[in-house]
Amino acid sequence: MSTLLDITEDLRALDDLLYEVEGDVSDPKVAEAVDAWFAELDSALETKADNYAAFITELLNRAELRSSEAQRLYHRARIDQSTAGWLKDRLKAALEERNVKKLETPRYRISVAGNGGKQPVDIHDPEAVPRDLCKHVPEHYEPDSDLIRERLADGAEVPGAVLQNRGTHLRIK
């Protein structure tokens, strides 16, 4: 069985032969041979091209199906993540309400842990914040949260700003 490349090479060889006889196929034996060769090549080319087209179509259909399934699974994963987040919030609230910081179950260690990082600053009145605690942004001054946090942490009062609790999160191990 010949490949599509073989068929193309055969067609080029035939083209070369016809060029050599300057396209003169007046001899009935030459014309008959060329016709037979074309019929064989056309049949093989048609079969090969048909099989290629079928395979390409199958790949495109499979890709579309997989893409659709991936979107469906992505949507399901987002629903699962959202539901898990909601359930974690509910469990954390229940443990905090009962003042339970750690809980050991047969399968898990559950704890309500404090959030790390910088302590949040609530700048409820940016206009009241002193100018020396602001950074200059073109056209205006904007409160500098890091400077304000530092001053508040040192015990100083900053008009228009207060430190907030870091908050907590639920850890399941």
C-alpha positions, -999 to +999 in steps of 0.1 A: +000+000+000+014+033-010+015+065+011+003+099+001+039+109-003+045+079-026+015+088-047+028+124-050+062+112-061+045+088-087+026+118-101+058+138-104+075+108-122+045+107-146+047+144-151+085+140-159+077+112-184+050+133-202+075+162-203+101+140-220+077+129-248+065+165-250+030+155-241+027+133-272+006+103-262-005+095-298+008+059-295-022+040-282+000+018-260+016+048-243-019+065-239-033+032-225-004+028-201-007+065-189-044+061-185-040+029-165-013+046-143-036+076-137-065+054-128-044+035-103-029+066-089-063+084-087-078+055-069-050+053-044-049+091-039-087+092-035-086+063-009-056+079+010-071+114+009-104+100+021-087+082+050-067+113+059-099+134+058-117+109+081-088+109+106-086+147+106-124+149+111-121+124+140-093+144+156-113+176+153-144+160+167-124+145+196-108+179+203-142+195+204-156+168+227-126+170+250-128+208+251-165+206+260-158+181+287-129+202+301-153+232+303-179+210+321-153+197+345-139+232+351-174+244+359-179+215+383-146+222+400-155+258+405-188+247+421-169+222+444-144+250+454-172+274+462-191+248+482-159+238+501-152+275+509-188+280+522-186+249+543-151+259+557-166+293+567-195+276+584-172+252+603-148+280+613-177+301+626-191+272+646-156+265+662-151+302+669-185+305+685-176+277+708-140+291+714-125+259+700-090+266+685-080+230+677-100+198+672-087+163+665-109+139+646-102+103+636-090+116+602-082+152+606-066+179+627-087+210+624-075+244+637-086+280+636-054+298+629-046+335+628-039+351+594-003+361+590+012+390+571+007+427+577-021+437+600-049+453+580-054+491+584-088+506+581-084+542+567-119+553+573-112+590+568-083+596+544-086+634+547-080+632+585-046+614+581-017+637+587+002+647+555+035+632+568+018+598+567+008+602+531+027+595+499+025+619+470+008+605+440+006+629+410-022+654+416-029+644+452-017+628+484-027+592+494-024+577+529+006+554+531-007+522+548+027+509+557+037+541+576+003+543+592+004+506+603+039+512+618+028+542+638-004+525+650+016+494+660+040+516+680+009+528+700+005+562+684-029+575+674-034+583+638-065+604+630-087+587+605-071+552+608-072+522+631-056+488+631-080+459+624-078+423+636-058+400+613-087+376+611-085+338+611-088+309+587-096+273+590-068+248+585-076+211+578-047+187+579 
